[in-house]
Amino acid sequence: MVKFPSKKKIFVILLIILTLVNITATVVIFADIQIIKAPKTEIEIKVADISAEELTLEIQMKMYNPNSFEVSVEDFNILSMTNNGDKIGDVNIEGGAISSDKTKTFTITDKIKFQQDSDFKVLNNKISGKIGVKFLGFIKKTIPIEIDVITSLEEIIEKIEIPDIDLEFFFDDLTEDGLEFTAGINVYNPNNIGITINELTLNAINDFDEKVGSFKILGGEIKPKNQSYFTSNGVLLYKFIDTEKLVLSISGDASLKIAGMNKSISLSTALSVILPDIQEFIFKNENIKFYIPVQFKLTLRGILATVGFKYYNPSNVSLVTRNINCSIHRVDGDKKTQLGIKSMESCIIDPKKEVCIKSEILIPYFTYLKAGNFRLVPNWIVLTIEGDFAIAGTRQAFPISLNAYVNPNLLKNQEFKE
């Protein structure tokens, strides 16, 4: 008869076996812990925001656990210092566990106030902490980690965005000096840092590449993510009138100061402007008033016609008549015949004034009678004034052509009235 061990002996044997297995496993795991591998760590420190008073650093610490067991991130700290050793930041990173063969990212932000007399061009960031592992709740091993990361604020300043510029240009009024205008620029600051627009120069260039005006626009401060409008008034020289369009160019610079560093940004833009019809500014919807008084006298040599040209200048500038010719025609039915032509002297008329110029044309009797097939009285006598008006001191002119129908009875007494 086979005799089996008692239950008590069986329990003792199992307990001994389990203890041996546990001890063996403990020895193996403890040996593994002794050769714990440091996590593969990637650190990224970037400037999340920056202003004239402070900057915000965003720190990302990405860790990969290459071990066959879980590790914990403990007591991690980031100490930031300026290039001359001033402590400007001290922040802790809340730790946590990283499973075997897993990656975990720890993120934290830190605000750093700018201090006077400190060199912020380069920030030295020292990251330190421990990687630990626990076994059976009490066996623990830790390894220290230290990482140095350098952040260049100078590179960030160099990446400041150029402000957006829109140029506007309006013609206002015509004066004795030229054409008055208003120039405006709308400037948008896309940065998180306030900038200062310094004095800008506006140059006007005509078709002949001549500078016909140079003007200054005073700038000012523009807040972060904001826009400002700056204007200037000036007068374009009369040389501009002799061109069809102008090229307006803005040049200047903006500046900013942050963390003791100065940055200058060049600004430029251009706008092509089609010049308006100068007559719009001369007459301004007012009618220029013309009169053509005439007197005919019979002389021994022929018919002497005294013709006047009387006109009112409604503009704010002096006008001058150029190349004015007066001609006389007789109309007989459908036939129109020129009897004589004479140039009239140039004349300057001041703003809001009236002037009259005159000229005499002698019509030989034979010429007069032959033109109407020896009819004494025509259907009409027509006076024609042709020439140019121009702004005094300029080359540009606009043509005029006027006709006046007068009493064909040359024998009737007529009086010339200026």
Contacts in CASP RR format, 6 or more apart in sequence:
PFRMAT RR
TARGET T0000
AUTHOR 0000-0000-0000
METHOD contacts of the structure
MODEL  1
MVKFPSKKKIFVILLIILTLVNITATVVIFADIQIIKAPKTEIEIKVADI
SAEELTLEIQMKMYNPNSFEVSVEDFNILSMTNNGDKIGDVNIEGGAISS
DKTKTFTITDKIKFQQDSDFKVLNNKISGKIGVKFLGFIKKTIPIEIDVI
TSLEEIIEKIEIPDIDLEFFFDDLTEDGLEFTAGINVYNPNNIGITINEL
TLNAINDFDEKVGSFKILGGEIKPKNQSYFTSNGVLLYKFIDTEKLVLSI
SGDASLKIAGMNKSISLSTALSVILPDIQEFIFKNENIKFYIPVQFKLTL
RGILATVGFKYYNPSNVSLVTRNINCSIHRVDGDKKTQLGIKSMESCIID
PKKEVCIKSEILIPYFTYLKAGNFRLVPNWIVLTIEGDFAIAGTRQAFPI
SLNAYVNPNLLKNQEFKE
5 13 0 8 1.000
26 135 0 8 1.000
26 136 0 8 1.000
29 69 0 8 1.000
29 135 0 8 1.000
30 135 0 8 1.000
30 139 0 8 1.000
32 67 0 8 1.000
32 68 0 8 1.000
32 69 0 8 1.000
33 69 0 8 1.000
33 133 0 8 1.000
33 135 0 8 1.000
33 139 0 8 1.000
33 141 0 8 1.000
34 141 0 8 1.000
36 67 0 8 1.000
36 71 0 8 1.000
36 131 0 8 1.000
36 132 0 8 1.000
36 133 0 8 1.000
36 141 0 8 1.000
36 143 0 8 1.000
37 66 0 8 1.000
37 67 0 8 1.000
38 131 0 8 1.000
38 143 0 8 1.000
38 145 0 8 1.000
39 63 0 8 1.000
39 64 0 8 1.000
39 65 0 8 1.000
39 66 0 8 1.000
39 71 0 8 1.000
39 98 0 8 1.000
39 131 0 8 1.000
40 63 0 8 1.000
40 64 0 8 1.000
40 66 0 8 1.000
41 61 0 8 1.000
41 62 0 8 1.000
41 63 0 8 1.000
41 64 0 8 1.000
41 145 0 8 1.000
41 147 0 8 1.000
42 61 0 8 1.000
42 62 0 8 1.000
42 63 0 8 1.000
43 59 0 8 1.000
43 60 0 8 1.000
43 61 0 8 1.000
43 62 0 8 1.000
43 127 0 8 1.000
43 147 0 8 1.000
43 149 0 8 1.000
44 59 0 8 1.000
44 60 0 8 1.000
44 62 0 8 1.000
45 57 0 8 1.000
45 58 0 8 1.000
45 59 0 8 1.000
45 60 0 8 1.000
45 125 0 8 1.000
45 149 0 8 1.000
45 151 0 8 1.000
46 57 0 8 1.000
46 58 0 8 1.000
46 151 0 8 1.000
47 55 0 8 1.000
47 56 0 8 1.000
47 57 0 8 1.000
47 58 0 8 1.000
47 151 0 8 1.000
47 153 0 8 1.000
47 156 0 8 1.000
48 56 0 8 1.000
48 57 0 8 1.000
48 58 0 8 1.000
48 109 0 8 1.000
49 55 0 8 1.000
49 56 0 8 1.000
49 192 0 8 1.000
50 56 0 8 1.000
50 153 0 8 1.000
50 156 0 8 1.000
50 192 0 8 1.000
50 193 0 8 1.000
50 258 0 8 1.000
51 192 0 8 1.000
51 193 0 8 1.000
51 194 0 8 1.000
51 224 0 8 1.000
51 258 0 8 1.000
52 114 0 8 1.000
52 193 0 8 1.000
52 194 0 8 1.000
52 256 0 8 1.000
52 257 0 8 1.000
52 258 0 8 1.000
53 113 0 8 1.000
53 114 0 8 1.000
54 111 0 8 1.000
54 112 0 8 1.000
54 113 0 8 1.000
54 114 0 8 1.000
55 111 0 8 1.000
55 112 0 8 1.000
55 114 0 8 1.000
55 153 0 8 1.000
55 259 0 8 1.000
56 109 0 8 1.000
56 110 0 8 1.000
56 111 0 8 1.000
56 112 0 8 1.000
57 80 0 8 1.000
57 109 0 8 1.000
57 110 0 8 1.000
57 111 0 8 1.000
57 112 0 8 1.000
57 123 0 8 1.000
57 151 0 8 1.000
58 107 0 8 1.000
58 108 0 8 1.000
58 109 0 8 1.000
59 78 0 8 1.000
59 91 0 8 1.000
59 93 0 8 1.000
59 107 0 8 1.000
59 108 0 8 1.000
59 109 0 8 1.000
59 110 0 8 1.000
59 125 0 8 1.000
59 127 0 8 1.000
60 105 0 8 1.000
60 106 0 8 1.000
60 107 0 8 1.000
61 76 0 8 1.000
61 93 0 8 1.000
61 105 0 8 1.000
61 106 0 8 1.000
61 107 0 8 1.000
61 127 0 8 1.000
62 103 0 8 1.000
62 104 0 8 1.000
62 105 0 8 1.000
62 106 0 8 1.000
63 73 0 8 1.000
63 98 0 8 1.000
63 103 0 8 1.000
63 104 0 8 1.000
63 105 0 8 1.000
63 106 0 8 1.000
64 98 0 8 1.000
64 102 0 8 1.000
64 103 0 8 1.000
65 71 0 8 1.000
65 98 0 8 1.000
65 99 0 8 1.000
65 100 0 8 1.000
65 101 0 8 1.000
65 102 0 8 1.000
65 103 0 8 1.000
65 104 0 8 1.000
66 101 0 8 1.000
67 100 0 8 1.000
67 133 0 8 1.000
68 100 0 8 1.000
68 101 0 8 1.000
69 100 0 8 1.000
69 133 0 8 1.000
70 97 0 8 1.000
70 98 0 8 1.000
70 99 0 8 1.000
70 100 0 8 1.000
70 133 0 8 1.000
71 97 0 8 1.000
71 98 0 8 1.000
71 131 0 8 1.000
71 132 0 8 1.000
71 133 0 8 1.000
72 95 0 8 1.000
72 96 0 8 1.000
72 97 0 8 1.000
72 98 0 8 1.000
72 131 0 8 1.000
72 132 0 8 1.000
72 133 0 8 1.000
72 134 0 8 1.000
73 93 0 8 1.000
73 95 0 8 1.000
73 96 0 8 1.000
73 97 0 8 1.000
73 98 0 8 1.000
73 104 0 8 1.000
73 106 0 8 1.000
73 129 0 8 1.000
73 130 0 8 1.000
73 131 0 8 1.000
74 95 0 8 1.000
74 96 0 8 1.000
74 129 0 8 1.000
74 130 0 8 1.000
74 131 0 8 1.000
74 132 0 8 1.000
74 142 0 8 1.000
75 92 0 8 1.000
75 129 0 8 1.000
75 130 0 8 1.000
76 92 0 8 1.000
76 93 0 8 1.000
76 95 0 8 1.000
76 106 0 8 1.000
76 127 0 8 1.000
76 128 0 8 1.000
76 129 0 8 1.000
76 130 0 8 1.000
77 90 0 8 1.000
77 91 0 8 1.000
77 92 0 8 1.000
77 93 0 8 1.000
77 127 0 8 1.000
77 128 0 8 1.000
77 129 0 8 1.000
78 89 0 8 1.000
78 90 0 8 1.000
78 91 0 8 1.000
78 92 0 8 1.000
78 93 0 8 1.000
78 108 0 8 1.000
78 110 0 8 1.000
78 125 0 8 1.000
78 126 0 8 1.000
78 127 0 8 1.000
79 87 0 8 1.000
79 89 0 8 1.000
79 90 0 8 1.000
79 125 0 8 1.000
79 126 0 8 1.000
79 128 0 8 1.000
80 87 0 8 1.000
80 88 0 8 1.000
80 89 0 8 1.000
80 90 0 8 1.000
80 110 0 8 1.000
80 112 0 8 1.000
80 123 0 8 1.000
80 124 0 8 1.000
80 125 0 8 1.000
81 87 0 8 1.000
81 88 0 8 1.000
81 89 0 8 1.000
81 123 0 8 1.000
81 124 0 8 1.000
81 125 0 8 1.000
81 126 0 8 1.000
82 88 0 8 1.000
82 118 0 8 1.000
82 119 0 8 1.000
82 120 0 8 1.000
82 122 0 8 1.000
82 123 0 8 1.000
82 124 0 8 1.000
83 119 0 8 1.000
83 120 0 8 1.000
83 121 0 8 1.000
83 122 0 8 1.000
83 123 0 8 1.000
83 124 0 8 1.000
84 118 0 8 1.000
84 119 0 8 1.000
85 124 0 8 1.000
86 115 0 8 1.000
86 118 0 8 1.000
88 112 0 8 1.000
88 113 0 8 1.000
88 115 0 8 1.000
88 118 0 8 1.000
88 120 0 8 1.000
88 123 0 8 1.000
89 110 0 8 1.000
89 112 0 8 1.000
91 108 0 8 1.000
91 110 0 8 1.000
93 106 0 8 1.000
93 108 0 8 1.000
94 106 0 8 1.000
94 108 0 8 1.000
95 106 0 8 1.000
96 104 0 8 1.000
96 106 0 8 1.000
98 104 0 8 1.000
112 123 0 8 1.000
114 120 0 8 1.000
114 258 0 8 1.000
114 259 0 8 1.000
114 260 0 8 1.000
118 259 0 8 1.000
120 153 0 8 1.000
120 259 0 8 1.000
120 260 0 8 1.000
120 261 0 8 1.000
121 152 0 8 1.000
121 153 0 8 1.000
121 154 0 8 1.000
121 259 0 8 1.000
121 261 0 8 1.000
122 150 0 8 1.000
122 151 0 8 1.000
122 152 0 8 1.000
122 153 0 8 1.000
122 154 0 8 1.000
123 150 0 8 1.000
123 151 0 8 1.000
123 152 0 8 1.000
123 153 0 8 1.000
124 148 0 8 1.000
124 150 0 8 1.000
125 148 0 8 1.000
125 149 0 8 1.000
125 150 0 8 1.000
125 151 0 8 1.000
126 146 0 8 1.000
126 147 0 8 1.000
126 148 0 8 1.000
127 145 0 8 1.000
127 146 0 8 1.000
127 147 0 8 1.000
127 148 0 8 1.000
127 149 0 8 1.000
128 144 0 8 1.000
128 145 0 8 1.000
128 146 0 8 1.000
128 147 0 8 1.000
129 144 0 8 1.000
129 145 0 8 1.000
129 146 0 8 1.000
130 142 0 8 1.000
130 143 0 8 1.000
130 144 0 8 1.000
130 145 0 8 1.000
131 142 0 8 1.000
131 143 0 8 1.000
131 145 0 8 1.000
132 140 0 8 1.000
132 141 0 8 1.000
132 142 0 8 1.000
132 143 0 8 1.000
133 140 0 8 1.000
133 141 0 8 1.000
133 142 0 8 1.000
134 140 0 8 1.000
153 259 0 8 1.000
153 261 0 8 1.000
154 261 0 8 1.000
157 258 0 8 1.000
157 261 0 8 1.000
157 263 0 8 1.000
158 263 0 8 1.000
160 191 0 8 1.000
160 193 0 8 1.000
160 256 0 8 1.000
160 263 0 8 1.000
160 265 0 8 1.000
161 190 0 8 1.000
161 191 0 8 1.000
162 265 0 8 1.000
162 267 0 8 1.000
163 187 0 8 1.000
163 188 0 8 1.000
163 189 0 8 1.000
163 190 0 8 1.000
163 195 0 8 1.000
163 197 0 8 1.000
163 222 0 8 1.000
163 254 0 8 1.000
163 265 0 8 1.000
163 267 0 8 1.000
164 187 0 8 1.000
164 188 0 8 1.000
164 190 0 8 1.000
165 185 0 8 1.000
165 186 0 8 1.000
165 187 0 8 1.000
165 250 0 8 1.000
165 267 0 8 1.000
165 269 0 8 1.000
166 185 0 8 1.000
166 186 0 8 1.000
166 269 0 8 1.000
167 183 0 8 1.000
167 184 0 8 1.000
167 185 0 8 1.000
167 248 0 8 1.000
167 250 0 8 1.000
167 269 0 8 1.000
167 270 0 8 1.000
167 271 0 8 1.000
168 183 0 8 1.000
168 184 0 8 1.000
168 185 0 8 1.000
168 186 0 8 1.000
169 181 0 8 1.000
169 182 0 8 1.000
169 183 0 8 1.000
169 184 0 8 1.000
169 248 0 8 1.000
169 271 0 8 1.000
169 273 0 8 1.000
170 181 0 8 1.000
170 182 0 8 1.000
170 183 0 8 1.000
171 179 0 8 1.000
171 180 0 8 1.000
171 181 0 8 1.000
171 276 0 8 1.000
171 281 0 8 1.000
172 179 0 8 1.000
172 180 0 8 1.000
172 181 0 8 1.000
172 182 0 8 1.000
172 233 0 8 1.000
173 179 0 8 1.000
173 180 0 8 1.000
173 281 0 8 1.000
173 316 0 8 1.000
174 180 0 8 1.000
174 278 0 8 1.000
174 281 0 8 1.000
174 282 0 8 1.000
174 315 0 8 1.000
174 316 0 8 1.000
174 317 0 8 1.000
174 391 0 8 1.000
175 235 0 8 1.000
175 316 0 8 1.000
175 317 0 8 1.000
176 316 0 8 1.000
176 317 0 8 1.000
176 318 0 8 1.000
177 235 0 8 1.000
177 237 0 8 1.000
178 235 0 8 1.000
178 236 0 8 1.000
178 237 0 8 1.000
178 238 0 8 1.000
178 240 0 8 1.000
178 317 0 8 1.000
179 235 0 8 1.000
179 236 0 8 1.000
179 238 0 8 1.000
179 240 0 8 1.000
179 241 0 8 1.000
179 281 0 8 1.000
180 233 0 8 1.000
180 234 0 8 1.000
180 235 0 8 1.000
181 233 0 8 1.000
181 234 0 8 1.000
181 235 0 8 1.000
181 236 0 8 1.000
182 231 0 8 1.000
182 232 0 8 1.000
182 233 0 8 1.000
182 234 0 8 1.000
183 202 0 8 1.000
183 215 0 8 1.000
183 217 0 8 1.000
183 231 0 8 1.000
183 232 0 8 1.000
183 233 0 8 1.000
183 234 0 8 1.000
183 248 0 8 1.000
184 217 0 8 1.000
184 229 0 8 1.000
184 230 0 8 1.000
184 231 0 8 1.000
184 232 0 8 1.000
185 200 0 8 1.000
185 217 0 8 1.000
185 229 0 8 1.000
185 230 0 8 1.000
185 231 0 8 1.000
185 250 0 8 1.000
185 269 0 8 1.000
186 227 0 8 1.000
186 228 0 8 1.000
186 229 0 8 1.000
187 197 0 8 1.000
187 222 0 8 1.000
187 227 0 8 1.000
187 228 0 8 1.000
187 229 0 8 1.000
187 230 0 8 1.000
188 222 0 8 1.000
188 226 0 8 1.000
188 227 0 8 1.000
189 195 0 8 1.000
189 222 0 8 1.000
189 223 0 8 1.000
189 224 0 8 1.000
189 225 0 8 1.000
189 226 0 8 1.000
189 227 0 8 1.000
190 225 0 8 1.000
191 224 0 8 1.000
191 225 0 8 1.000
191 256 0 8 1.000
192 224 0 8 1.000
192 225 0 8 1.000
193 224 0 8 1.000
193 256 0 8 1.000
193 258 0 8 1.000
194 221 0 8 1.000
194 222 0 8 1.000
194 223 0 8 1.000
194 224 0 8 1.000
194 256 0 8 1.000
195 221 0 8 1.000
195 222 0 8 1.000
195 254 0 8 1.000
195 255 0 8 1.000
195 256 0 8 1.000
195 265 0 8 1.000
196 219 0 8 1.000
196 220 0 8 1.000
196 221 0 8 1.000
196 222 0 8 1.000
196 254 0 8 1.000
196 255 0 8 1.000
196 256 0 8 1.000
197 219 0 8 1.000
197 220 0 8 1.000
197 221 0 8 1.000
197 222 0 8 1.000
197 228 0 8 1.000
197 230 0 8 1.000
197 254 0 8 1.000
197 267 0 8 1.000
198 219 0 8 1.000
198 220 0 8 1.000
198 252 0 8 1.000
198 253 0 8 1.000
198 254 0 8 1.000
198 255 0 8 1.000
199 216 0 8 1.000
199 217 0 8 1.000
199 218 0 8 1.000
199 219 0 8 1.000
199 252 0 8 1.000
200 216 0 8 1.000
200 217 0 8 1.000
200 219 0 8 1.000
200 230 0 8 1.000
200 250 0 8 1.000
200 251 0 8 1.000
200 252 0 8 1.000
200 267 0 8 1.000
201 214 0 8 1.000
201 215 0 8 1.000
201 216 0 8 1.000
201 217 0 8 1.000
201 250 0 8 1.000
201 251 0 8 1.000
201 252 0 8 1.000
202 214 0 8 1.000
202 215 0 8 1.000
202 216 0 8 1.000
202 217 0 8 1.000
202 232 0 8 1.000
202 248 0 8 1.000
202 249 0 8 1.000
202 250 0 8 1.000
203 211 0 8 1.000
203 213 0 8 1.000
203 214 0 8 1.000
203 248 0 8 1.000
203 249 0 8 1.000
203 251 0 8 1.000
204 211 0 8 1.000
204 212 0 8 1.000
204 213 0 8 1.000
204 214 0 8 1.000
204 215 0 8 1.000
204 236 0 8 1.000
204 240 0 8 1.000
204 246 0 8 1.000
204 247 0 8 1.000
204 248 0 8 1.000
205 211 0 8 1.000
205 212 0 8 1.000
205 246 0 8 1.000
205 247 0 8 1.000
205 248 0 8 1.000
205 249 0 8 1.000
206 212 0 8 1.000
206 239 0 8 1.000
206 240 0 8 1.000
206 242 0 8 1.000
206 243 0 8 1.000
206 246 0 8 1.000
207 243 0 8 1.000
207 244 0 8 1.000
207 245 0 8 1.000
208 243 0 8 1.000
210 239 0 8 1.000
212 236 0 8 1.000
212 237 0 8 1.000
212 239 0 8 1.000
212 240 0 8 1.000
212 243 0 8 1.000
212 246 0 8 1.000
213 236 0 8 1.000
213 237 0 8 1.000
213 240 0 8 1.000
215 232 0 8 1.000
215 234 0 8 1.000
216 232 0 8 1.000
217 230 0 8 1.000
217 231 0 8 1.000
217 232 0 8 1.000
217 250 0 8 1.000
218 230 0 8 1.000
218 232 0 8 1.000
219 228 0 8 1.000
219 230 0 8 1.000
220 228 0 8 1.000
220 230 0 8 1.000
221 228 0 8 1.000
222 228 0 8 1.000
236 246 0 8 1.000
238 391 0 8 1.000
238 393 0 8 1.000
238 394 0 8 1.000
239 394 0 8 1.000
240 246 0 8 1.000
240 275 0 8 1.000
241 275 0 8 1.000
241 278 0 8 1.000
241 391 0 8 1.000
241 394 0 8 1.000
241 395 0 8 1.000
241 396 0 8 1.000
242 394 0 8 1.000
242 395 0 8 1.000
242 396 0 8 1.000
243 275 0 8 1.000
244 274 0 8 1.000
244 275 0 8 1.000
245 272 0 8 1.000
245 273 0 8 1.000
245 274 0 8 1.000
245 275 0 8 1.000
246 272 0 8 1.000
246 273 0 8 1.000
246 275 0 8 1.000
247 270 0 8 1.000
247 271 0 8 1.000
247 272 0 8 1.000
247 273 0 8 1.000
248 270 0 8 1.000
248 271 0 8 1.000
248 272 0 8 1.000
248 273 0 8 1.000
249 268 0 8 1.000
249 269 0 8 1.000
249 270 0 8 1.000
249 271 0 8 1.000
250 267 0 8 1.000
250 268 0 8 1.000
250 269 0 8 1.000
250 270 0 8 1.000
251 266 0 8 1.000
251 267 0 8 1.000
251 268 0 8 1.000
252 266 0 8 1.000
252 267 0 8 1.000
252 268 0 8 1.000
253 264 0 8 1.000
253 265 0 8 1.000
253 266 0 8 1.000
253 267 0 8 1.000
254 264 0 8 1.000
254 265 0 8 1.000
254 267 0 8 1.000
255 262 0 8 1.000
255 263 0 8 1.000
255 264 0 8 1.000
255 265 0 8 1.000
256 262 0 8 1.000
256 263 0 8 1.000
256 265 0 8 1.000
257 263 0 8 1.000
278 391 0 8 1.000
278 396 0 8 1.000
278 398 0 8 1.000
279 398 0 8 1.000
281 315 0 8 1.000
282 314 0 8 1.000
282 315 0 8 1.000
282 317 0 8 1.000
282 319 0 8 1.000
282 389 0 8 1.000
282 391 0 8 1.000
283 314 0 8 1.000
283 315 0 8 1.000
284 314 0 8 1.000
284 315 0 8 1.000
286 314 0 8 1.000
287 314 0 8 1.000
288 311 0 8 1.000
288 312 0 8 1.000
288 313 0 8 1.000
288 314 0 8 1.000
289 311 0 8 1.000
289 312 0 8 1.000
289 314 0 8 1.000
289 354 0 8 1.000
290 309 0 8 1.000
290 310 0 8 1.000
290 311 0 8 1.000
290 385 0 8 1.000
290 402 0 8 1.000
291 308 0 8 1.000
291 309 0 8 1.000
291 310 0 8 1.000
291 311 0 8 1.000
291 356 0 8 1.000
292 307 0 8 1.000
292 308 0 8 1.000
292 309 0 8 1.000
292 310 0 8 1.000
292 383 0 8 1.000
292 385 0 8 1.000
292 402 0 8 1.000
292 404 0 8 1.000
293 307 0 8 1.000
293 308 0 8 1.000
293 310 0 8 1.000
293 356 0 8 1.000
293 358 0 8 1.000
293 416 0 8 1.000
293 417 0 8 1.000
293 418 0 8 1.000
294 305 0 8 1.000
294 306 0 8 1.000
294 307 0 8 1.000
294 308 0 8 1.000
294 383 0 8 1.000
294 404 0 8 1.000
294 406 0 8 1.000
294 414 0 8 1.000
294 416 0 8 1.000
295 305 0 8 1.000
295 306 0 8 1.000
295 414 0 8 1.000
295 415 0 8 1.000
295 416 0 8 1.000
296 303 0 8 1.000
296 304 0 8 1.000
296 305 0 8 1.000
296 306 0 8 1.000
296 410 0 8 1.000
296 414 0 8 1.000
297 303 0 8 1.000
297 304 0 8 1.000
297 306 0 8 1.000
298 304 0 8 1.000
298 410 0 8 1.000
298 411 0 8 1.000
299 362 0 8 1.000
301 362 0 8 1.000
301 364 0 8 1.000
302 362 0 8 1.000
302 363 0 8 1.000
302 364 0 8 1.000
302 365 0 8 1.000
302 368 0 8 1.000
303 362 0 8 1.000
303 363 0 8 1.000
303 365 0 8 1.000
303 368 0 8 1.000
303 410 0 8 1.000
304 360 0 8 1.000
304 361 0 8 1.000
304 362 0 8 1.000
304 363 0 8 1.000
305 328 0 8 1.000
305 360 0 8 1.000
305 361 0 8 1.000
305 362 0 8 1.000
305 363 0 8 1.000
306 358 0 8 1.000
306 359 0 8 1.000
306 360 0 8 1.000
306 416 0 8 1.000
307 326 0 8 1.000
307 328 0 8 1.000
307 342 0 8 1.000
307 358 0 8 1.000
307 359 0 8 1.000
307 360 0 8 1.000
307 361 0 8 1.000
307 383 0 8 1.000
308 326 0 8 1.000
308 344 0 8 1.000
308 356 0 8 1.000
308 357 0 8 1.000
308 358 0 8 1.000
308 359 0 8 1.000
308 416 0 8 1.000
308 418 0 8 1.000
309 321 0 8 1.000
309 324 0 8 1.000
309 326 0 8 1.000
309 344 0 8 1.000
309 356 0 8 1.000
309 357 0 8 1.000
309 358 0 8 1.000
309 385 0 8 1.000
310 354 0 8 1.000
310 355 0 8 1.000
310 356 0 8 1.000
310 357 0 8 1.000
310 418 0 8 1.000
311 349 0 8 1.000
311 354 0 8 1.000
311 355 0 8 1.000
311 356 0 8 1.000
312 353 0 8 1.000
312 354 0 8 1.000
313 319 0 8 1.000
313 349 0 8 1.000
313 350 0 8 1.000
313 351 0 8 1.000
313 352 0 8 1.000
313 353 0 8 1.000
313 354 0 8 1.000
313 355 0 8 1.000
314 352 0 8 1.000
315 351 0 8 1.000
316 351 0 8 1.000
316 352 0 8 1.000
317 351 0 8 1.000
317 391 0 8 1.000
317 392 0 8 1.000
318 348 0 8 1.000
318 349 0 8 1.000
318 350 0 8 1.000
318 351 0 8 1.000
318 391 0 8 1.000
318 392 0 8 1.000
319 348 0 8 1.000
319 349 0 8 1.000
319 389 0 8 1.000
319 390 0 8 1.000
319 391 0 8 1.000
319 392 0 8 1.000
320 346 0 8 1.000
320 347 0 8 1.000
320 348 0 8 1.000
320 349 0 8 1.000
320 389 0 8 1.000
320 390 0 8 1.000
320 391 0 8 1.000
320 392 0 8 1.000
320 393 0 8 1.000
321 344 0 8 1.000
321 346 0 8 1.000
321 347 0 8 1.000
321 349 0 8 1.000
321 357 0 8 1.000
321 387 0 8 1.000
321 388 0 8 1.000
321 389 0 8 1.000
322 346 0 8 1.000
322 387 0 8 1.000
322 388 0 8 1.000
322 389 0 8 1.000
322 390 0 8 1.000
322 397 0 8 1.000
323 343 0 8 1.000
323 387 0 8 1.000
323 388 0 8 1.000
324 343 0 8 1.000
324 344 0 8 1.000
324 345 0 8 1.000
324 346 0 8 1.000
324 357 0 8 1.000
324 385 0 8 1.000
324 386 0 8 1.000
324 387 0 8 1.000
324 388 0 8 1.000
325 341 0 8 1.000
325 342 0 8 1.000
325 343 0 8 1.000
325 344 0 8 1.000
325 385 0 8 1.000
325 386 0 8 1.000
325 387 0 8 1.000
326 341 0 8 1.000
326 342 0 8 1.000
326 343 0 8 1.000
326 344 0 8 1.000
326 359 0 8 1.000
326 361 0 8 1.000
326 383 0 8 1.000
326 384 0 8 1.000
326 385 0 8 1.000
327 338 0 8 1.000
327 340 0 8 1.000
327 341 0 8 1.000
327 342 0 8 1.000
327 383 0 8 1.000
327 384 0 8 1.000
327 386 0 8 1.000
328 338 0 8 1.000
328 339 0 8 1.000
328 340 0 8 1.000
328 341 0 8 1.000
328 361 0 8 1.000
328 363 0 8 1.000
328 381 0 8 1.000
328 382 0 8 1.000
328 383 0 8 1.000
328 384 0 8 1.000
329 336 0 8 1.000
329 337 0 8 1.000
329 338 0 8 1.000
329 339 0 8 1.000
329 381 0 8 1.000
329 382 0 8 1.000
329 384 0 8 1.000
330 336 0 8 1.000
330 337 0 8 1.000
330 339 0 8 1.000
330 368 0 8 1.000
330 371 0 8 1.000
330 372 0 8 1.000
330 378 0 8 1.000
330 380 0 8 1.000
330 381 0 8 1.000
330 382 0 8 1.000
330 408 0 8 1.000
331 378 0 8 1.000
331 379 0 8 1.000
331 380 0 8 1.000
331 381 0 8 1.000
331 382 0 8 1.000
332 371 0 8 1.000
332 372 0 8 1.000
332 373 0 8 1.000
332 375 0 8 1.000
332 378 0 8 1.000
332 379 0 8 1.000
333 379 0 8 1.000
335 372 0 8 1.000
336 382 0 8 1.000
337 371 0 8 1.000
337 372 0 8 1.000
339 361 0 8 1.000
339 363 0 8 1.000
339 367 0 8 1.000
339 368 0 8 1.000
339 371 0 8 1.000
340 361 0 8 1.000
340 363 0 8 1.000
340 367 0 8 1.000
341 361 0 8 1.000
342 359 0 8 1.000
342 360 0 8 1.000
342 361 0 8 1.000
343 359 0 8 1.000
344 357 0 8 1.000
344 358 0 8 1.000
344 359 0 8 1.000
344 385 0 8 1.000
345 357 0 8 1.000
345 359 0 8 1.000
347 355 0 8 1.000
347 357 0 8 1.000
348 392 0 8 1.000
349 355 0 8 1.000
356 418 0 8 1.000
358 416 0 8 1.000
358 418 0 8 1.000
369 375 0 8 1.000
369 376 0 8 1.000
372 378 0 8 1.000
377 408 0 8 1.000
377 409 0 8 1.000
377 410 0 8 1.000
378 408 0 8 1.000
379 408 0 8 1.000
380 405 0 8 1.000
380 406 0 8 1.000
380 408 0 8 1.000
381 405 0 8 1.000
381 406 0 8 1.000
381 407 0 8 1.000
381 408 0 8 1.000
381 410 0 8 1.000
382 403 0 8 1.000
382 404 0 8 1.000
382 405 0 8 1.000
382 406 0 8 1.000
383 403 0 8 1.000
383 404 0 8 1.000
383 406 0 8 1.000
384 401 0 8 1.000
384 402 0 8 1.000
384 403 0 8 1.000
384 404 0 8 1.000
385 400 0 8 1.000
385 401 0 8 1.000
385 402 0 8 1.000
385 404 0 8 1.000
386 399 0 8 1.000
386 400 0 8 1.000
386 401 0 8 1.000
386 402 0 8 1.000
387 399 0 8 1.000
387 400 0 8 1.000
387 401 0 8 1.000
388 397 0 8 1.000
388 398 0 8 1.000
388 399 0 8 1.000
388 400 0 8 1.000
389 397 0 8 1.000
389 398 0 8 1.000
389 400 0 8 1.000
390 396 0 8 1.000
390 397 0 8 1.000
390 398 0 8 1.000
407 414 0 8 1.000
END
